[in-house]
Amino acid sequence: MLLTAPGGPQDAAPGTPGSVRPGGRTARTREAVRAATLAELADKGFAGLTVEGVAARSGVHKTTLYRRWGTPAALAADALDVASAEPWPVPDTGSLRADLRAVARQVVAGFTDPGSGPVARSLTAAALHDPDAGRALHAYLAARHAQAAVIVNRAADRGDVPAGTDGTDVVRCAVAPLYYRLFVTGEAVDEALADRYADAAATAAAAGVFAPEAD
């Protein structure tokens, strides 16, 4: 879950964060605001995110931000909306176990890296406090899981897991314990834990746990 890199030019209609069309001055404004939002989240967290702070950092007048976004939570939601449409490198090692390890390690890195970690945690906090940000986070995660499911589809093509194995559920199985430790129990996560949970998901997938039940 790496959310710190600004994406390409996109645009939002006034008052509708997340709707996009390519190019134009409004697209540059949206990108400047998004970059400023992420920087503010990294520095101050969601609790310290303000429209005024984003305006000062982005150089976009605060009246424009209030008109088009309205609230700090809407700014955070828009940053997630943009991130959900951005592709990310899906591992292709030739091994489901290794691929799942790489995905799980990306989650750990996204939350523990000194640069991206505060932003990822702040966006998650925003989703817990605001329905629009929550919907944006759910869409972001759904997009990432769908992209990562291809590693399971490739494993099925190789015969490593049964045909019809639910790739999205396998990915969820690999990364869900990491989110549980991060946001429910508050326990530390590291690459060794990422590998453990990825291995468990790969073993379960190979055993047919995520395959369709036979008639």
N, C-alpha and C positions, 0 to 999 in steps of 0.2 A: 504494500500500500504506500506508494511513493507519490506524494501530492505536491511536491515543491516546485517542480519544473513547469514554468508557464507553457501553454500550448500555442498552437498556431492561430492566425486571425480568425475570430468568430464574432458574431454579433448577437445582440439581444434587442428585441422590441421593447420600447419603454414600458416599464411596469411588469415585464414578463421575463424574469431571470431564467436562463436555461434555454430559451428558444434561440435558434441560431440561423444566420445566413452569412455567406462568406464576404469578406472584404469591407473596406470603407472606414471612415473616420470613427464611426460608432464601434466598429470592431476593435480599433486601436484603443479606444477609451475603455472598452470592456476588459481588454487584456491588461491595460495599465492598472485598472481597479483590481483585477484578480491578483496580479503580482503584488500589489500593495496589501491586499487582504492577507495573502499568505505570509508576507513579511511581518505584518502586524501580529498575526497569530503566532509566528515563531518567537517574536519578541515579548508578547504580552499575554498570550493564551486567549481562549475564547472570552473569559471574564473581562479581559482588558480591551477587547475589540470594540472600536467605536466607529461610527460613520465619519466623525471629525478626524480621527486618526488616519483612516484610509484616504480621506480627501487630501490631507496634508502630505501624505507619502506619495500619492499618485499624481498630484497636481490637478486633479479633477475637482471642480467646485462641489462643495457639500450639497448644494441645492440639487445638482444633477444626481448625486448619489441617493438623496432622499426621494427624488422623483422616480428613479428607475429601480432602486432596490428597497429603500425604506428603512431597513433594520440591519443590525450587524448579523443576525442569523441569516437573513436573505443574502447578504454578501458571502457568507460561508457556504450557503447552499449553492450559490452560483459557481463558486470555485469547484465544488464537487461535481456539479453538472458538466462543467468543461472537462474535468479530469476523467469522467466516466466515458467520454467519447474518444479519449486519447489511447492509441495502441501502446502496448508495452511488450517487451521481448519475452515470448513464451519459450521456456527451455525445450530443447530437443536433443537429448543425450543418447536416445536409443534404448533407454531403460525407464520404465514407469517409476521405479523407486527413486532413481536419481533425479528424474524430472520433478517429482513431488517434493523431494528434498530441496530442490532449487526454489520452488514456489514458496514453501514454508520458510525458507531462509529469507526470501524477499520480504515476507511479512515481518519477521523479526527485525530485519534491517530497517524497514520503514518506520518502525516504532522506537527503535533504540538508537538510530543514527543521530548524532548531535544536531545535524542540520534539519533532517526531515522529521525526526521524532516529535519535537514539540508541535509541528504543524499537524501531523497525523493525529496526535492525541487531542489537539484543540478542535479539529474538525469532528472527531468522534464525540467530544463533549458537546459541541453545538448540536449534533444530531440527537443527543439525549435530552436536550432542553427545548428544542423547537421542532414542530411537526414537519415544516418544509425542509429543514436541514436533515431531518430523519429520513424523509422520502428520498432526498438527494443521495444520502449515504447508502440507502438500500439499493438505489439504482446503480450507484458506483460499484458496490460489491457484486451485484448481479452481473454487471458487465464484465468485471474481472473474472468471476467464476466461469462465465460462459466462454471467455477467451481461453482460460486455462484448461477447460474441459477437453480441448483438442489433444492434450497429452494422453488422456485416457482413451480417446478414440483411436489414436495411433497404436496404443498398446493392444486394443482389441483387434486392430488390423494385423498386428504381429502374432496374435494368438496368445498373448500374455495374460489377458483377462477375457471372460466370456463375452460373446457378442451381446450388444444391447446394454452393457454396463453403463450406469448413470454417471457420466463424467463429472457433472457438477457436484453430485453428492460425494464422490470420491475426493474432490478438491476440498469441499467443506469439511470432510472428516479429517483431512490433513491439517487444516489451519484453524478449525474451531477451538481446539484446546488452547491454542496460543492466545486467541481473543479472550477466552475464559480467564486465563491467568492474568492477562493484562488489565482487564476491565471489571472482573468480578471478584477475584481473590486478591488481586494486587501483587501477585508473585512475579518474580523475574523470569524472563525468557532468554534463551540463547540458541546458538546453532545446534548444540547437542539435543536440546528439546525439540527443535524443529525437525531434526533428522528422525528422532524417535516417533513422533506423531506421523510423519510422512511414511515411515516404514510400516507403521500399523495400518495406515490407510491402503498402502500398496498390497500388504498381505491380505487384508480383508477383500480387496477388489479381486485379487487373484483367486480367492476362495469362493467367489461368486456372491458375496454378500450384497453387492450393489447391482446384480444382474436381475432381469425380470424373472418372476416366479414362473416355473413351468406349469402349463395347464394340466 
